[in-house]
Amino acid sequence: MSNETAKVKLIMDLRARGIRSTAVLEAIETTPREKFVSEPFFDQAYADQSLPISCGQTISQPYIVAYMTEQLGLNDRSLVLEVGTGSGYQAAVLSKLCRRVFTLERYRTLSMKARHLFEELSLRNITTIIGDGFKGWPQQAPFDHIIVTASPTKVPKDLVEQLALGGVMIIPLNQGRGKQALFKITRTQNGFEQEKLIDVRFVPMLEGLARERKV
């Protein structure tokens, strides 16, 4: 199956699984996922599954990318912080739906590779930084939306405080006993409202900058 045929099937499958936003589906359709996967997996670029990338990390399955993006509720004025740049695929999708994406990664290797891809694809509304996701990006806060692509055991206090009033965070949280769930956190006048969404599986969220692994 060619990538174009697989892409059409993927979009149909995402619709069938409940992704309703035409804007999100269009962003998925127009983002070349094959650019973000490792060479041995080019022929699986549009399979609805996560795939391994450098530094022991993964590129999320398209359904999860679409679902998390839809839950953010973006508009063309949104300022978004992504914690965990990874391959850069999620940031590339977000960039087509909002004003600006600020994406943070603890692995220098991944951050630099993603930055080169953003330049190659002329995604000029993405800004990258190498840093600790638990600390967020206070210099650019507040953010209308925050999306976290690794799983901590609890919501990082410094990070959630960088949400604007009315802002939304989508984050996978470790529930113990090998289980994780995706949560939607909304900042209100009275604090933070938390809603459990679906069960997920992400790599653990770790503090500090990473020691580089062999690519």
N, C-alpha and C positions, 0 to 999 in steps of 0.2 A: 504494500500500500504506500503510495506517495505521501509526502508530508502534506500536500494540499488536500488530498482526499482524507487523510487522517484528521486534519484540522476541521474540515466540514463535519466529520463524524463527531469530533470532540464538542463542537458548538451545539450540535443536536443533542448530545448526551447531557451537556450542562443544562440546557433548557428542560430536558426530561427530568433532571434531578432537582429542579425547582429554582434555578437561577432565572430571575425575571427581568432584571435590569438590562435593557437593550444597550445602554452605554457601557456597562461592564462586559457584556458579551462581545461588543464591538472592539473594546480594548484588548480582550483576550485574542480575538481573531486577527487583529492587526499587529500584535506583538510577536515577532519571530522567535518562538521558544527554542528553536534549534540553535540559535546564537548563544543561548545561556546554558545548554547542557554540555557535558563532557563528550569528546569525540566518539568514544565507544558506544554512546547512547543516542547518536544522531537519529537512528531509525526509530527510536522510541520517544522522540521529542513531543509528539502530540498524543501519546498514551496518557490516560488519566491516572497517573501514578507519580509518586515522588521518585527522584533519581539521585544517585550520589554525585557530589562535586568535590572540589579540592578541600583540603583541611578537615576531612572527616565530616563535612556538612552535607546537606541535601538541598535540592531544589524541590519546593513543595508541589504536590499534585495540583493540576489546573483547577479541579473542583474546589479545593480548599482556598486557593488564591482567589477564585471568583467569589466564593462565599464570604470570605473575610472582607474583600473589597466591597461587596454589596452591603454588608452589615455596617460599614463605616458611614455610608450615606453621604458621599462626597458631592461637591459641586465645583464649578469652575473658579471659585474664590478660596477654596480650602487650602490651608497650609497643613501639610502632613509630615509627621515624623515616623520613619520606619526604623525599628530597632532590629538589626540583623539583616544587613544588605545581602549576604550570601552570594548567589549567582548574579543578582541584580534584576531578576525576572519580575518579582513582585513590584519593585520600584518602577520598572518600565511600564507595567500595567497601570499603576497609580498615576504616573506622570501624564497619562492621556485623559485623566478625569478630574484633575485639580490644578490649582494655580502653581504650587511648588511642592516638591518632595525633598525633605531632608532625610538622608539615610545614613545610619551609623553602623559600623562593623568593627568587631574586635580583632579580626584577622587582616593584617595589612595586605597579604597576597590577594584575598578575595576582594577587598575594597579597591585595590588598584586595577584588577582585572575588570570589575564592574564599571569603574570609571571610564576605562577605555571603550567598553561596549556602549556606554551612554553617548560618548563622543561619536563613535562610529554610526550610531543610529540617530544622531542629531537630536537627542533628548536633552534639551538645554535647560529644562526647568527642574533638574535633579542636582542636588548638592550633596557631596559625600564627605564623610569624616571617619577617622579611625578613633574609636573610643570605647568606653565602658557603657553598655546599654543600661545598667542599673542607675547611672547618673543622668542619662538622657543627653539633651543638648540645650542647657539652660540659656545660652547666649541667643538662641533663636526662638525661645519660648515667649508667649504661649502658643500652643498648637491647637488647631481645630480638631485634629484627629491624630491618634497615635496607633500604630499597628506593630505588634511584637511578634516576631517569627521564631522565637525559641521559648522554652517553657520554664519559668521560675516556680518556686514552691509557694510564693505569695506575691502580691502586686508590689512592685518596687515603689516605695514612698516618694523618692525624689522624682521618679518618672511620672507618676500619675499627677503630681502637683504641677506638672508642666502643661496639663490640659487647660484650655480656655473654658470659661463658663459656657455650658451647653455642649462642650466638646465630648467626643466619643473615643474610647480606647477599645481595641479588640486585642485580646491577649489569651494565649493558652496557659492554663495553670495546672501544675502537678497536683493531682488529687490523692497521691499515695497509692501504694500497692500496684504500681505500674500503670495507673490510669491518669489521663489528662482530659481536661474539658476546656472548651473555648468560652470565654466570658466577654460580655459587652458591658463596659463601664462608662457611665454618663456623669459628667460633672454638673451638679445643680446648685441652686442657691443654698441648699441645706447640706451639701456634701457630695457624696458619690452614690449613685444607684448602680447595682450590679445585677446582671441577668445572665444565667447560664444558657448557652446555646447548644452546642453539639460536642460529642466526644471526638478527640483528635489525637495525633501523635506527632510531636516535634522533638528536635534535639534539645537537651537541657540548656537553660540560660545560665551562663557563667559570668562571674564578676571579673573585672580587670581586663587588661589587654592580653591577647593570646601569645603564647610561644608558638612561633611559626612551625608548622609541620611541613614535611617534604611534599611538594605538589605532585 
